[in-house]
Amino acid sequence: MAGVTSGSKSGVSYDARGLVEPDAEAPNIADVDGHSARFDATGLSTRQINLELRRLVYEANVASVTVVNPGSKHSLGVGILKRCNLTFDGSPGWFAVGLIDGPVVQIEGRVGWSCAENMMSGVVVVQRGAGSLTGAAIRGGDLVIKGDAGARTGIDQKGGTIIVMGSVGIATGFMMQRGRQIICGDAGHGLGDSMYDGIIYVGGTVASLGVDCVPGDWTDADTEFVQRKFRIHQLGDAPELQKFVCGKQLYNYDSLEPSERKLVL
């Protein structure tokens, strides 16, 4: 590409934009002990870390992999489509473990934006906090954040369960389509804005509800669901929760008269 120069850093080639060149190879440095493996990611590029993960999971058929010192690198552990146990001993950066289908992931730190984006199935447990867009567009599985999460948590959620033991930022549950969220702390402004379906449970204070998000009636099924999820993930006793659902006033939005639209919006 014209005007782009390349260089070397830790044995890995980069172009002027800081992108790793496609000839990077898996470093093949993991210590494998039976069905478990462990490797130190210090000095490795994102591509090298992910290639080593895929080599261990797909080629070596290792059931449990631990990545030490992930160094807050972005896009780690993405696209793993196989049942396995994956542990990050430290904090990944943005877009961690997105597009996964099956893995059980433990993150012994915090994560940046968009953790577990588009997760299909599996479990992701983050021991500390998470940035904005946590669990964006997830379709299945359980995502557990043991600290706070940022704005737009669960935006466009299509299934699965998001549990945040702390508080969440603005526009959490925006355009939620299916699935459930359990927020043990407070929720920022615009909770559930323009949600179409699904349920949001909140244990703390809600700054304001978004368009068409309304309180729902608590049932025995809600109690069973919350208690079961807390039991599965060993989260102790659930706090007293409020339930919020879609008011379904926007389902036939196009057929509303202009004056009615003003009342809805």
Solvent accessible surface area in square Angstrom, and as a share of the most:
residue,aa,sasa,rsa
1,M,171,0.76
2,A,105,0.81
3,G,82,0.79
4,V,46,0.26
5,T,102,0.59
6,S,79,0.51
7,G,42,0.40
8,S,90,0.58
9,K,141,0.60
10,S,83,0.54
11,G,75,0.72
12,V,8,0.04
13,S,44,0.28
14,Y,51,0.20
15,D,25,0.13
16,A,70,0.54
17,R,140,0.51
18,G,44,0.43
19,L,96,0.48
20,V,41,0.23
21,E,51,0.23
22,P,114,0.71
23,D,106,0.55
24,A,18,0.14
25,E,132,0.59
26,A,30,0.24
27,P,34,0.21
28,N,102,0.52
29,I,82,0.42
30,A,18,0.14
31,D,111,0.57
32,V,78,0.45
33,D,117,0.61
34,G,61,0.59
35,H,135,0.60
36,S,54,0.35
37,A,5,0.04
38,R,123,0.45
39,F,7,0.03
40,D,69,0.36
41,A,0,0.00
42,T,95,0.55
43,G,44,0.42
44,L,23,0.11
45,S,8,0.05
46,T,41,0.24
47,R,87,0.32
48,Q,27,0.12
49,I,0,0.00
50,N,24,0.12
51,L,49,0.24
52,E,0,0.00
53,L,1,0.01
54,R,94,0.34
55,R,49,0.18
56,L,0,0.00
57,V,3,0.02
58,Y,79,0.30
59,E,136,0.61
60,A,48,0.37
61,N,93,0.48
62,V,5,0.03
63,A,47,0.37
64,S,35,0.23
65,V,2,0.01
66,T,27,0.16
67,V,0,0.00
68,V,26,0.15
69,N,72,0.37
70,P,0,0.00
71,G,56,0.54
72,S,63,0.40
73,K,53,0.22
74,H,94,0.42
75,S,37,0.24
76,L,0,0.00
77,G,1,0.01
78,V,44,0.25
79,G,18,0.17
80,I,3,0.01
81,L,112,0.56
82,K,72,0.30
83,R,193,0.71
84,C,12,0.07
85,N,72,0.37
86,L,4,0.02
87,T,35,0.20
88,F,0,0.00
89,D,61,0.31
90,G,22,0.21
91,S,27,0.17
92,P,4,0.02
93,G,6,0.05
94,W,106,0.37
95,F,84,0.35
96,A,1,0.01
97,V,0,0.00
98,G,6,0.05
99,L,109,0.54
100,I,1,0.00
101,D,56,0.29
102,G,6,0.05
103,P,0,0.00
104,V,52,0.30
105,V,0,0.00
106,Q,61,0.27
107,I,0,0.00
108,E,84,0.37
109,G,2,0.02
110,R,116,0.42
111,V,8,0.04
112,G,16,0.15
113,W,96,0.34
114,S,4,0.02
115,C,0,0.00
116,A,0,0.00
117,E,54,0.24
118,N,42,0.21
119,M,0,0.00
120,M,93,0.42
121,S,42,0.27
122,G,16,0.15
123,V,36,0.21
124,V,0,0.00
125,V,10,0.06
126,V,0,0.00
127,Q,61,0.27
128,R,120,0.44
129,G,21,0.20
130,A,14,0.11
131,G,17,0.17
132,S,14,0.09
133,L,38,0.19
134,T,0,0.00
135,G,0,0.00
136,A,10,0.07
137,A,13,0.10
138,I,0,0.00
139,R,120,0.44
140,G,11,0.11
141,G,22,0.21
142,D,15,0.08
143,L,0,0.00
144,V,0,0.00
145,I,0,0.00
146,K,78,0.33
147,G,20,0.19
148,D,83,0.43
149,A,8,0.06
150,G,20,0.19
151,A,18,0.14
152,R,70,0.25
153,T,0,0.00
154,G,0,0.00
155,I,34,0.17
156,D,41,0.21
157,Q,0,0.00
158,K,49,0.21
159,G,9,0.08
160,G,23,0.22
161,T,7,0.04
162,I,0,0.00
163,I,0,0.00
164,V,0,0.00
165,M,58,0.26
166,G,15,0.15
167,S,37,0.24
168,V,11,0.06
169,G,20,0.20
170,I,94,0.48
171,A,22,0.17
172,T,1,0.00
173,G,0,0.00
174,F,62,0.26
175,M,71,0.32
176,M,0,0.00
177,Q,63,0.28
178,R,165,0.60
179,G,19,0.18
180,R,69,0.25
181,Q,0,0.00
182,I,0,0.00
183,I,0,0.00
184,C,20,0.12
185,G,17,0.16
186,D,69,0.36
187,A,5,0.04
188,G,16,0.15
189,H,110,0.49
190,G,18,0.17
191,L,1,0.00
192,G,0,0.00
193,D,30,0.16
194,S,24,0.15
195,M,2,0.01
196,Y,87,0.33
197,D,71,0.37
198,G,11,0.11
199,I,27,0.14
200,I,0,0.00
201,Y,0,0.00
202,V,0,0.00
203,G,27,0.26
204,G,22,0.21
205,T,95,0.55
206,V,30,0.17
207,A,51,0.40
208,S,43,0.28
209,L,66,0.33
210,G,12,0.12
211,V,44,0.25
212,D,18,0.09
213,C,5,0.03
214,V,58,0.33
215,P,95,0.60
216,G,22,0.21
217,D,121,0.63
218,W,103,0.36
219,T,66,0.38
220,D,126,0.65
221,A,64,0.50
222,D,3,0.02
223,T,49,0.29
224,E,89,0.40
225,F,17,0.07
226,V,5,0.03
227,Q,103,0.46
228,R,80,0.29
229,K,22,0.10
230,F,4,0.02
231,R,159,0.58
232,I,99,0.50
233,H,26,0.12
234,Q,161,0.72
235,L,24,0.12
236,G,55,0.53
237,D,143,0.74
238,A,35,0.27
239,P,54,0.34
240,E,165,0.74
241,L,20,0.10
242,Q,83,0.37
243,K,26,0.11
244,F,11,0.05
245,V,35,0.20
246,C,12,0.07
247,G,21,0.20
248,K,115,0.49
249,Q,113,0.50
250,L,27,0.14
251,Y,105,0.40
252,N,106,0.55
253,Y,71,0.27
254,D,125,0.65
255,S,84,0.54
256,L,39,0.20
257,E,105,0.47
258,P,91,0.58
259,S,75,0.48
260,E,74,0.33
261,R,81,0.30
262,K,162,0.69
263,L,157,0.78
264,V,39,0.22
265,L,121,0.60
